[in-house]
């Protein structure tokens, strides 16, 4: 199984919106509503930001939203803030009790 | 509070073994399945597999069979990752992560750095 495909990097200015894509196949992203997104700051453990494609855990700002169309899931961050600068990883259920991560996207806040 | 606390950094020689622990607190241990995730230096996250905390049944991802073993000590709410015949390419940070279902990793340990070097 190959990793899900994410852009290596994206950037935006404070206050702007950015969208990070996560492309898989009909056997993973497209086949289940089990896509999540994690945020990882340098030297820190990842943190869950979106689960079940669109749901936000308690405490995650509503500036973070998730969506999915076909085999591609997306994370949108609106009203960018400096603290949003981090690496973002998507993760999808891939059947047979297995999970797949994306390669990760580095978000730079200009 | 709900948390996973992992054991400290390890420095091992090639061919040796290492056992990483992940102690859960603040919740009933069987609430979350326990996943293991590796992050090689400067690289992304890689899912290694998971262990069912109700049955103890492990599932290993491709590339993590043979030398990798997941286990539990339910009486002390602790999960373990053991790696044998260590190689330089096993160097990285290993995270445990609890998940209620397949939708996402609800809680993460702080990570354990394993360095394999002669």
HADDOCK unambig.tbl for C-alpha pairs under 7 A between the chains (distance, minus, plus):
assign (segid A and resid 34 and name CA) (segid B and resid 102 and name CA) 5.97 0.50 0.50
assign (segid A and resid 34 and name CA) (segid B and resid 103 and name CA) 4.43 0.50 0.50
assign (segid A and resid 35 and name CA) (segid B and resid 103 and name CA) 6.01 0.50 0.50
assign (segid A and resid 36 and name CA) (segid B and resid 103 and name CA) 6.14 0.50 0.50
assign (segid A and resid 36 and name CA) (segid B and resid 104 and name CA) 5.16 0.50 0.50
assign (segid A and resid 45 and name CA) (segid B and resid 108 and name CA) 6.78 0.50 0.50
assign (segid A and resid 45 and name CA) (segid B and resid 110 and name CA) 5.48 0.50 0.50
assign (segid A and resid 45 and name CA) (segid B and resid 111 and name CA) 6.52 0.50 0.50
assign (segid A and resid 46 and name CA) (segid B and resid 108 and name CA) 6.98 0.50 0.50
assign (segid A and resid 48 and name CA) (segid B and resid 105 and name CA) 6.36 0.50 0.50
assign (segid A and resid 48 and name CA) (segid B and resid 106 and name CA) 6.34 0.50 0.50
assign (segid A and resid 51 and name CA) (segid B and resid 103 and name CA) 5.28 0.50 0.50
assign (segid A and resid 51 and name CA) (segid B and resid 104 and name CA) 5.13 0.50 0.50
assign (segid A and resid 52 and name CA) (segid B and resid 103 and name CA) 4.69 0.50 0.50
assign (segid A and resid 52 and name CA) (segid B and resid 104 and name CA) 6.97 0.50 0.50
assign (segid A and resid 93 and name CA) (segid B and resid 102 and name CA) 6.09 0.50 0.50
assign (segid A and resid 98 and name CA) (segid B and resid 61 and name CA) 6.90 0.50 0.50
assign (segid A and resid 99 and name CA) (segid B and resid 47 and name CA) 6.67 0.50 0.50
assign (segid A and resid 100 and name CA) (segid B and resid 47 and name CA) 6.53 0.50 0.50
assign (segid A and resid 101 and name CA) (segid B and resid 45 and name CA) 6.59 0.50 0.50
assign (segid A and resid 101 and name CA) (segid B and resid 46 and name CA) 6.33 0.50 0.50
assign (segid A and resid 101 and name CA) (segid B and resid 47 and name CA) 6.79 0.50 0.50
assign (segid A and resid 103 and name CA) (segid B and resid 44 and name CA) 5.71 0.50 0.50
assign (segid A and resid 104 and name CA) (segid B and resid 44 and name CA) 5.99 0.50 0.50
